[in-house]
Amino acid sequence: MQMAQVKRRGVNKYQISVYLGRDENGKRIFHYETFHGTKTQAQYRAAELEVEMKRRTGPRNAAMMVDEYLHFWLKRIQNSVDEGTYRTYTFHVKRLNPLVKNLPMYGVTALDLQDRLSGLSGLKPKTVKGIYGTLKTAMRQAVAWGILSIDPTVGLRAPRVPKAEKRVLEARELATLLEAAKNYKHHVIIRIIAITGMRLGEALALKWKDVDFGSGTVVVQRAVNTHKRELKPEPKTQSSRRTIPLDEETLMFLKDLKNQLQERVGSKKIREVLVFYADHDINIPVRDNTVRRTLRRVLKSAGLPNITLHDLRHTAGSLLVAAGYPLPLVSSFLGHSSPATTTAVYSHAIGRGINVTDALHGCQADCRADN
């Protein structure tokens, strides 16, 4: 942002304004001076005044400390990010504030921040990396707002976090899981996630109008805020809106659920009703922890390794990639923002050469025979 500007205010009369930054409320602060002379002389004086202001007082935000700025930043962005992101930012700032307390924003360097952030050493590496990321985001915004002229986190280096290998099931293990899950109340949710690769929040937000039994598809177009058990107005990204084909067995289970609901509500229309609702209220989604607890029980009963619901999503993606489906297609299927994301997440599965559909159906048949 240009610090000094010159505006004509009459014959050989100019107003020079020098931008000094923002105050603690985010209001822009200027120093003004009236100059009499030619335009060239006024421009020269503006450049001179800008240097003088910097040398004499620094910007007005010189009194703002980094911890104060982070608090200010959180307040300003609260309505522009989703609730989950805001909770993460708040958690990170809570860890940052004691370390950057009394550190002035004006003149802060990457070295200053690196020294202060060494106090994060007791946290998990992944948490530390997230905190660094939040600080970088906040400081970039400080530059965009004109509070800082240079981003002090450009030279900041977050600690390396070793990549944990994704925990996924083989086709036979997935077939075993789906067979064992049939003995549990919430088995259809687990199946939906495993077969379609939906996020848990997307599965819990499904309504009956999203399920098309004629075409054998389901439309993903919203998600649940699992913290509040409320529907989010928008999905995670535009690419999260997608139509996914369903297999015949999943459609059969969904028809059973729909019939049970229709018996419960009688002649009432159910298009806007949730597919997976709480026992006491069909307008409230099932608790996410209830589904997680069900998955743990199924895994234990089936003698399978302990994985999460998100690992089931990874399982779907891995099996599709390993089966040779094109990455753009898998990316669309999973609702990734780009095929590059799919490549990065599922590179371990490329080239394994499994025919997922045949393998899964064959293993399911074996599991039924064993039982």
Helices and strands as residue ranges (DSSP letters): E 4-10, E 13-22, E 28-36, H 39-56, G 60-63, H 66-77, H 83-100, H 110-116, G 117-120, H 125-144, H 171-181, H 187-196, H 200-204, G 208-210, E 211-212, E 217-220, E 223-225, E 230-232, G 238-240, E 242-245, H 248-265, E 277-278, E 281-285, H 288-302, H 309-322, H 327-334, H 339-346, G 347-349, H 356-370
